Amino acid sequence: MRAVVYDRYGPPDVLRIEDVPRPAPGPGQVLVRIAATSINLSDWECLTGSPLYARIGGLRRPAARVLGSDIAGVVEAVGPGVTGFRPGDPVYGDNLQIKGGFAEYATAPATVLAAKPEALTFAQAATIPQAGVIAHQGITGGRRILINGAGGGSGSFAIQLAKRTGAHVTGVDNASKLDFMRAVGADRVLDYRSQDFTRTGPYDLVLDLVAHRSVFAYRRALAPGGRYRCVGGTVRSLLRVLTVGALAGRATGRSLGVLAVKQGPAHFTPVADLCTTGDLQIHIDRTFPLAEVPAAMAYVGEGRARGKVVVTMA
């Protein structure tokens, strides 16, 4: 089978397409014929090996040769002990532990998969399991909500979910995404390169998808009783939020912390339900064929994607 592989951390040009043996499902696993795989920030981090936590399991070289965790496709075969799926079933899920989605076939634990809703295409379903869940769990109420990194995959879901609560939503990203964030529903948009969003508050909730600022700047952005939650960022930023940020926030009646994202079908199927009813729109910026995964990864890594980017099979 064809797969996009890499053997060392680096930029997208370390990726190459190669013929590799088709995997076989082990106990509790399912073999999926891939139809679509969406790209997440976690794929970029695992490609570059940065931040350092992206190297867990493979400090010097990647633990998995094939990236791609948010998959959608058709069950080709099931391993011993699998009773919930059978060949021919359309499925989708977040295969974060094994990955392998940038290939024609991938194995995944049956526990990370769910039946694909008929109303969604494979490409649409592949956008939900990671990005949709981050947004769904990150938006937890408040009259004034700011989303940093709002022009990307999780951000485009988060804007809509925040608007569903009746909040006034401020979206932050680079200048090329301002119109996109407005179109998705943001009431106010900021270019982080020319405006310091931490001085534009106060906000009841800040969801930070690209944490790089000082914890004291984040605290400054919050109203009394406000909450700051980050997803990703440098190891240094995360440690500061967990230590200094937690203490500084508590001392001033604010809450600063890292969003502990819960994974699995129980968490992404409610988001898919909102998409199937039309209450949540899926924004796919571009699709790429398997052979163009390096270009797709560069597009995401350079911060150009408006919404989600999806790799589709012929």
C-alpha positions in Angstrom: 0.0 0.0 0.0 1.0 3.6 -0.4 1.9 5.7 2.7 3.6 8.9 3.5 6.4 8.1 5.8 9.2 9.9 7.7 12.2 8.7 9.7 13.5 11.9 11.3 12.0 15.0 12.7 12.1 18.1 10.5 10.2 20.2 8.0 7.7 18.8 5.5 10.3 17.8 3.0 11.4 14.9 5.3 8.1 13.3 4.3 8.1 10.9 1.3 5.6 8.5 -0.3 6.5 4.9 -0.2 5.1 1.4 -0.7 4.9 -0.3 2.6 3.2 -3.6 3.8 -0.5 -3.3 4.6 -0.9 -3.6 8.4 -3.0 -6.4 10.0 -5.4 -5.7 12.8 -4.4 -7.1 16.2 -6.7 -8.1 19.1 -9.3 -5.3 19.6 -8.2 -3.5 16.5 -9.9 -2.6 13.2 -8.3 -2.2 9.8 -9.7 0.8 8.1 -9.4 1.6 4.3 -8.8 5.3 4.6 -11.0 7.7 2.7 -9.9 11.0 4.4 -7.6 12.2 7.2 -7.6 15.7 8.5 -4.5 17.5 9.6 -4.2 18.8 13.2 -1.6 20.8 15.0 -0.5 17.6 16.7 0.6 16.2 13.3 2.8 19.3 12.7 4.3 18.9 16.2 5.0 15.2 15.7 6.6 16.0 12.3 8.9 18.7 13.7 9.5 17.1 17.1 8.7 20.4 18.8 7.5 21.1 21.5 9.5 18.4 23.3 6.4 16.5 24.4 5.8 15.6 20.7 8.8 13.3 21.0 7.3 11.1 23.7 8.1 7.5 22.7 10.7 8.6 20.2 13.2 11.1 21.6 15.7 10.8 18.7 13.5 9.6 15.9 9.7 9.3 15.4 8.0 6.4 17.1 5.5 6.1 14.3 6.6 6.4 10.7 3.1 7.5 9.4 1.3 10.5 10.8 -2.4 11.3 10.7 -4.8 10.6 13.5 -8.2 12.0 12.6 -9.3 9.3 10.2 -12.5 8.4 8.3 -13.0 5.4 6.1 -14.5 1.9 5.7 -13.7 -1.1 7.8 -11.7 -3.6 5.8 -11.2 -6.3 8.5 -11.5 -6.7 12.3 -9.1 -8.3 14.7 -9.9 -10.9 17.4 -12.4 -9.7 20.0 -14.0 -6.9 18.0 -17.8 -7.2 17.9 -19.0 -3.6 17.3 -17.8 -3.3 13.7 -17.7 -5.5 10.6 -16.2 -5.1 7.1 -18.0 -2.5 5.1 -18.9 -0.2 8.0 -18.1 3.5 7.5 -16.3 4.8 10.5 -14.3 7.8 11.8 -12.3 8.6 14.9 -9.1 10.0 16.5 -6.4 7.4 16.2 -3.9 9.6 18.2 -1.9 6.8 19.8 -1.2 4.8 16.7 -1.7 7.4 13.9 -1.2 6.0 10.4 -3.9 8.0 8.6 -1.6 9.3 5.8 -1.8 5.9 4.1 -4.3 3.8 2.1 -4.9 1.6 5.2 -4.5 2.0 8.9 -5.2 0.0 12.0 -7.0 1.5 15.0 -8.4 0.3 18.3 -12.1 -0.3 17.9 -12.6 1.9 21.0 -11.5 5.1 19.3 -13.9 4.7 16.4 -17.6 5.4 15.8 -20.0 4.8 13.0 -19.8 7.7 10.5 -23.1 9.7 10.3 -24.7 9.2 6.9 -25.2 13.0 6.6 -21.5 13.7 6.6 -18.9 13.0 3.9 -15.8 11.2 4.9 -13.8 14.4 4.6 -16.3 16.2 6.9 -16.3 13.4 9.5 -12.5 13.4 9.6 -12.4 17.1 10.7 -14.3 16.4 14.0 -12.7 14.0 16.4 -9.8 16.2 17.6 -10.5 19.8 16.5 -14.2 19.6 17.3 -13.7 18.0 20.7 -11.1 20.7 21.7 -13.6 23.4 20.9 -16.5 21.7 22.5 -14.6 21.1 25.8 -12.9 24.5 25.7 -16.0 26.6 25.4 -17.5 26.5 28.8 -19.6 29.7 29.0 -19.2 33.4 29.7 -20.6 36.6 28.2 -17.3 37.7 26.8 -15.1 35.0 25.1 -11.8 35.4 23.4 -10.3 32.6 21.2 -6.7 32.9 20.3 -5.9 30.9 17.1 -9.6 31.2 16.1 -8.9 31.0 12.3 -7.8 27.4 12.4 -9.6 24.1 12.7 -10.5 24.1 16.4 -11.0 27.8 16.3 -13.6 27.7 13.6 -15.6 25.2 15.7 -15.0 27.2 18.9 -16.3 30.5 17.4 -19.6 28.8 16.5 -20.0 27.0 19.8 -19.3 30.2 21.7 -21.9 32.1 19.6 -24.4 29.3 20.4 -24.1 30.3 24.1 -25.0 33.9 23.3 -21.5 35.2 24.0 -19.7 38.2 22.4 -16.8 36.5 20.7 -13.4 37.9 19.9 -11.3 35.9 17.4 -7.5 36.3 17.3 -5.3 35.1 14.4 -3.1 36.5 11.6 -4.3 39.2 9.3 -5.1 36.8 6.4 -7.8 35.1 8.5 -9.7 38.2 9.8 -12.5 38.0 7.2 -12.8 34.2 7.7 -13.3 34.6 11.4 -16.0 37.2 10.8 -17.7 34.9 8.3 -17.7 32.1 10.9 -19.4 34.4 13.4 -16.8 36.3 15.4 -18.1 39.7 16.6 -14.6 41.2 16.8 -11.4 40.1 15.2 -7.8 40.9 16.0 -4.5 40.5 14.2 -2.1 39.2 16.9 0.8 40.7 15.0 -0.4 44.3 15.4 -2.7 44.1 18.5 -2.1 42.7 21.9 -5.2 40.8 22.8 -4.3 40.6 26.4 -4.9 44.4 26.7 -8.3 44.3 25.0 -10.4 42.6 27.7 -11.5 41.9 30.2 -12.9 38.5 29.2 -14.8 35.9 31.1 -13.2 33.1 29.1 -10.0 32.9 27.1 -9.4 29.8 25.0 -5.8 29.8 23.8 -5.0 27.4 21.1 -1.4 28.7 20.6 -0.1 29.6 24.0 3.1 31.6 23.9 2.5 34.6 26.2 3.3 35.4 29.8 0.9 34.1 32.4 0.7 37.6 33.8 -0.5 38.8 30.4 -3.1 36.1 30.3 -4.3 37.0 33.8 -4.5 40.7 32.8 -6.9 39.7 30.0 -9.4 38.1 32.4 -12.3 39.6 34.3 -12.6 38.8 38.0 -13.8 35.2 38.1 -12.6 34.7 34.5 -11.1 31.5 33.2 -8.1 30.9 30.9 -7.5 27.5 29.3 -4.7 26.7 26.8 -4.2 23.8 24.5 -0.7 23.2 23.2 2.1 25.6 23.2 5.7 25.3 24.3 6.7 23.1 27.2 7.9 26.2 29.0 4.5 28.0 28.5 2.5 25.0 29.7 4.6 24.6 32.8 4.3 28.3 33.6 0.5 28.1 33.3 0.3 25.0 35.5 2.6 26.5 38.2 2.9 30.3 38.3 -0.3 30.8 36.4 -2.4 28.7 38.7 -1.0 30.5 41.8 -1.3 34.0 40.3 -4.8 33.4 39.1 -6.0 32.0 42.4 -4.6 35.0 44.3 -6.7 37.3 42.2 -9.9 35.3 41.8 -9.2 34.1 38.3 -8.5 30.6 37.0 -5.6 29.8 34.7 -4.9 26.2 33.5 -4.4 23.8 30.7 -7.4 22.2 29.0 -7.2 18.4 29.7 -9.0 17.2 26.5 -11.0 14.0 26.9 -10.8 11.7 23.9 -13.0 9.1 22.3 -16.4 8.6 20.7 -18.4 9.7 23.7 -16.8 13.1 23.3 -16.7 13.6 19.5 -20.1 12.2 18.6 -22.0 15.0 20.3 -20.1 17.4 18.0 -20.9 15.3 15.0 -24.6 15.4 16.0 -24.5 19.2 15.9 -22.9 19.1 12.5 -25.5 16.7 11.1 -28.4 18.9 12.2 -26.8 22.0 10.7 -26.2 23.7 14.1 -22.5 23.6 13.5 -20.8 24.2 10.2 -17.7 22.3 9.0 -15.2 24.6 7.3 -12.8 22.8 5.0 -10.2 25.2 3.5 -8.5 22.8 1.1 -8.2 19.1 0.4 -5.0 17.5 -0.8 -4.3 14.0 -2.4 -2.1 11.6 -0.5 1.0 12.4 -2.7 0.7 16.0 -1.6 0.8 15.5 2.1 4.1 17.5 2.4 2.4 20.5 0.8 -0.6 20.1 3.0 1.5 19.9 6.2 3.4 23.0 5.1 0.1 24.8 4.5 -1.0 24.1 8.0 2.4 24.6 9.7 2.8 28.0 8.1 -0.5 29.1 9.7 -2.3 29.6 6.3 -5.2 27.2 6.9 -8.7 28.8 7.4 -10.5 26.1 9.1 -9.5 22.5 8.4 -7.2 20.9 5.8 -8.0 17.3 4.8 -6.1 14.6 2.9 -8.4 12.5 0.7 -7.8 9.2 -1.1 -8.7 8.6 -4.7 
